[in-house]
Amino acid sequence: MDNRPIGVFDSGVGGLTAMKELMALLPHENIIYFGDTGRVPYGSRSRETIIRYARQDIDFLLSHDVKMIVAACGTVSSTLPPAVSDALPVPYMGVVSAAVQTACALSLGGRIGVIGTRATIRNNAYGRAIRGVRPEARVFGRACPLFVHLVENGHFSKEDPIARAAAEYYLAPLLEEKIDTLILGCTHYPLLYELVSSFFDYQVTLVDPGRETAHAVQSYLTVHDLLSGRTEPGDYRYYMTDSAEDFCEVASVFLSCDIRAQAQQVAVS
C-alpha cells in the first residue's frame, strides 16, 4: 500500500475530466491537481516548449511527493518523449494508450476520427497508436484549437451558439468521412460531449481519454500494490498558475462542487 497522493496535471482545467473519474473510481486516494492556466493552451506551442512546460509541471508534482503522475493532457501525452517519462522516479501515464485501446475495440468499421489540439494532430501519436492495434484502420484527424478556449471560458453547452458554430466548422469534414468512432483527443473536449454527439446525430461512438485513463490508473495501482490503505475519503488539492477564482468558477462545472478552499495559485519555473 502507498498513501502518497496521485499527481495529475494539464495545461488548464480540461484535465479535471480525468480527475473527476479518478475521484469516483478511487475515493480513498489523495489527489493533487496542477493546471497551468497561465500558459494555456499548450496545443499551439512548439514541441520544445511543450516538453519544457511538461517538465516544469512534473517537477512541481514531484515536489509534493506523489506516487504516480498522470498527464491528463492530450498534447503532453502525445508529445513528451518516452526518454523523459521513463526516467521519472515514479510511474507515469498519459491519455493516449487507454483511449486508443478502447476506440479500436469499439469501432465496427475501423473508421476512427481523432480531434485534438494542433500539436496533437500534427504529431499523429493517436494515428500511429491506432494502426499499431488495428493496422487496417482508417484514421481521420482534425485539429480543433478553439475548443480549448471555449471550454476554458464556459462555452460548452450544446445550446451555446458559439460552441455550435465551432463544432459545425471543425466536425463537418469528419461527418463526410463517415467515421463510426471518435476519440476526444484533448481532456477539455469531454465537456463538449453532448454537443459533439448531437452533431453526429448520436450515431458515432465517442471515446473519452480521461475516463479510459482513470480506469488504467486504477488497474495499475491495483496490480502494483500502490493503492491507498486508508478507509476515509481522499483529500484533494488544486494548484493553478493563473487566477484561482477563475479556475474555481469553471472547475465547479466540471466537478459539481465548490473547491475554493482547496485551490491555490502558484508559480512554476
C-alpha positions in Angstrom: 0.0 0.0 0.0 1.1 3.6 -0.7 -0.7 6.5 0.9 1.1 9.2 -1.1 -1.1 11.3 -3.4 -1.6 10.8 -7.1 -0.4 13.8 -9.2 -2.5 14.9 -12.2 -1.6 17.8 -14.5 -3.0 19.6 -17.5 -2.5 22.9 -19.4 -5.7 24.2 -17.8 -9.0 22.9 -16.4 -9.5 20.2 -19.0 -7.7 17.6 -17.0 -10.4 17.8 -14.4 -12.4 15.4 -16.6 -9.8 12.8 -15.7 -9.7 14.0 -12.2 -13.4 13.5 -11.7 -13.2 9.9 -13.0 -10.3 9.2 -10.6 -12.2 10.6 -7.7 -15.1 8.3 -8.5 -13.1 5.2 -9.1 -10.6 5.7 -6.3 -12.5 7.5 -3.5 -9.8 6.9 -0.8 -6.9 8.3 -2.8 -5.4 11.7 -2.2 -5.0 13.6 -5.5 -3.1 16.8 -6.3 -4.2 18.6 -9.5 -2.0 21.1 -11.3 -3.4 23.3 -14.0 -1.0 25.5 -15.9 -3.8 28.0 -16.6 -1.3 30.9 -17.0 0.1 29.3 -20.2 -2.9 27.5 -21.6 -3.3 26.3 -24.3 -0.3 24.1 -25.0 -1.5 22.9 -28.3 -0.4 25.9 -30.3 3.2 25.8 -28.8 6.3 24.3 -30.4 7.3 20.8 -29.4 10.3 22.1 -27.5 8.1 24.5 -25.5 5.5 21.8 -24.7 8.3 19.5 -23.4 9.8 22.3 -21.3 6.4 23.1 -19.8 5.6 19.5 -19.1 8.9 19.0 -17.3 8.1 22.0 -15.1 4.6 20.7 -14.3 6.0 17.3 -13.5 8.7 18.8 -11.2 6.0 20.7 -9.3 4.1 17.5 -8.7 7.2 15.6 -7.7 7.9 18.3 -5.1 4.7 17.2 -3.4 5.9 13.6 -3.1 3.3 12.0 -5.4 3.4 8.2 -6.1 2.3 8.5 -9.7 2.0 11.2 -12.3 -0.9 11.3 -14.8 -0.6 13.7 -17.8 -4.2 14.5 -18.2 -3.4 16.5 -21.3 -3.6 15.1 -24.8 -1.0 17.5 -26.1 1.6 16.5 -23.5 0.7 12.8 -23.7 1.3 12.8 -27.5 4.4 14.9 -27.4 6.5 14.1 -24.3 9.3 11.6 -25.3 9.5 8.2 -23.6 13.1 9.1 -22.7 11.7 11.8 -20.3 8.7 9.8 -18.9 10.7 6.6 -18.5 13.3 8.4 -16.4 10.9 9.7 -13.8 11.2 8.3 -10.3 7.5 7.4 -10.2 5.2 5.7 -12.7 3.8 8.0 -15.4 0.7 7.6 -17.5 -0.6 9.7 -20.4 -4.0 9.6 -22.0 -3.2 8.2 -25.5 -2.8 4.5 -25.0 -6.0 3.7 -23.0 -8.2 5.8 -25.4 -6.7 4.0 -28.4 -7.3 0.6 -27.0 -11.0 1.4 -26.3 -11.5 3.1 -29.7 -10.1 0.1 -31.6 -12.2 -2.3 -29.6 -15.4 -0.3 -30.2 -15.0 0.7 -33.8 -17.1 -1.6 -36.0 -15.9 -0.4 -39.4 -12.4 0.8 -38.5 -13.1 4.4 -39.5 -11.8 6.2 -36.4 -11.7 10.0 -36.0 -9.4 11.9 -33.7 -9.9 15.5 -32.7 -7.3 17.4 -30.7 -5.1 20.4 -30.5 -2.8 21.4 -33.4 0.2 19.8 -31.7 -1.7 16.5 -31.0 -2.9 16.2 -34.6 0.4 17.3 -36.1 2.5 14.7 -34.3 0.0 11.9 -35.2 0.6 9.9 -31.9 -3.0 8.7 -31.9 -2.8 7.6 -35.5 0.4 5.6 -35.0 -1.0 4.0 -31.9 -4.3 3.1 -33.6 -2.5 1.4 -36.5 -0.4 -0.4 -34.0 -3.5 -2.1 -32.7 -5.6 -2.2 -35.9 -3.3 -1.9 -38.9 -6.3 -1.9 -41.3 -8.0 1.1 -39.6 -8.6 4.4 -41.4 -7.7 7.3 -39.1 -9.1 10.8 -39.7 -7.5 13.6 -37.6 -8.9 17.1 -37.2 -7.4 19.9 -35.2 -9.9 21.9 -33.2 -7.9 24.6 -31.5 -10.8 26.9 -30.5 -12.4 24.1 -28.4 -10.0 24.6 -25.6 -10.7 28.3 -25.4 -14.4 27.7 -25.5 -14.3 25.2 -22.6 -11.9 27.5 -20.5 -14.4 30.3 -20.9 -17.5 28.3 -20.2 -18.9 27.8 -23.7 -19.6 24.1 -23.9 -23.4 23.7 -23.8 -24.9 22.1 -26.9 -27.3 25.0 -27.0 -24.5 27.6 -27.0 -24.5 29.3 -30.4 -20.7 29.9 -30.3 -19.9 26.3 -29.5 -22.3 25.0 -32.1 -20.8 27.2 -34.8 -17.3 25.9 -33.9 -18.5 22.3 -33.8 -20.0 22.6 -37.3 -16.9 24.2 -38.7 -14.5 21.6 -37.2 -16.6 18.4 -37.4 -18.2 18.6 -40.8 -15.2 17.0 -42.6 -15.3 14.1 -40.2 -19.1 13.6 -40.9 -18.3 13.4 -44.6 -15.7 10.7 -43.9 -18.4 8.6 -42.3 -16.4 7.8 -39.1 -18.0 5.4 -36.6 -15.8 6.2 -33.6 -14.3 9.5 -32.4 -11.6 10.0 -29.9 -11.9 13.2 -28.0 -8.1 13.7 -28.0 -8.0 16.6 -25.6 -9.2 16.3 -22.0 -11.1 19.6 -22.4 -13.3 18.1 -25.0 -15.5 15.8 -22.9 -17.2 18.9 -21.7 -18.4 19.2 -25.3 -19.6 15.6 -25.3 -23.3 16.3 -25.8 -22.5 19.0 -28.4 -20.3 16.7 -30.4 -22.6 13.7 -30.0 -25.6 15.7 -31.2 -23.7 17.0 -34.2 -23.2 13.4 -35.4 -26.9 12.7 -34.6 -25.7 10.3 -31.8 -24.5 7.8 -34.4 -20.8 8.0 -33.6 -19.2 6.4 -30.6 -17.3 8.9 -28.6 -14.2 7.9 -26.5 -13.3 10.0 -23.5 -9.5 9.6 -22.9 -9.8 10.9 -19.3 -12.3 8.2 -18.4 -10.3 5.5 -20.0 -7.1 6.7 -18.4 -8.7 6.7 -15.0 -9.6 3.0 -15.4 -6.0 2.4 -16.5 -4.6 4.2 -13.4 -6.9 2.1 -11.1 -5.7 -1.1 -12.7 -2.0 -0.1 -12.5 -2.2 0.9 -8.8 -4.1 -2.3 -8.0 -1.7 -4.6 -9.8 1.4 -2.9 -8.4 0.0 -2.8 -4.8 0.1 1.0 -4.8 -3.4 1.7 -3.6 -4.0 3.8 -0.5 -4.6 1.8 2.7 -7.0 4.5 4.1 -10.7 4.0 4.5 -11.6 7.7 4.8 -12.4 9.8 1.8 -9.5 11.2 -0.2 -8.1 14.7 0.2 -7.9 16.9 -3.0 -5.8 19.9 -3.6 -5.8 22.1 -6.7 -2.9 24.4 -7.9 -3.0 26.7 -10.9 -0.7 29.3 -12.4 -3.4 32.0 -13.0 -6.4 33.3 -11.1 -7.7 30.7 -8.6 -11.1 32.5 -8.7 -11.5 31.9 -12.4 -10.2 28.4 -12.2 -12.7 27.5 -9.4 -15.6 29.0 -11.3 -15.1 26.7 -14.3 -14.0 23.8 -12.1 -17.3 23.9 -10.3 -19.0 22.9 -13.6 -16.5 20.1 -14.2 -16.7 18.7 -10.6 -20.2 19.8 -9.5 -18.7 21.1 -6.2 -17.1 24.2 -4.7 -13.3 23.8 -4.5 -12.3 27.3 -3.4 -11.0 26.2 0.0 -8.7 23.7 -1.7 -7.3 25.9 -4.5 -4.2 27.9 -4.6 -2.4 29.9 -7.3 1.3 29.2 -7.6 4.3 30.0 -9.9 6.4 27.4 -11.7 9.8 27.7 -13.5 
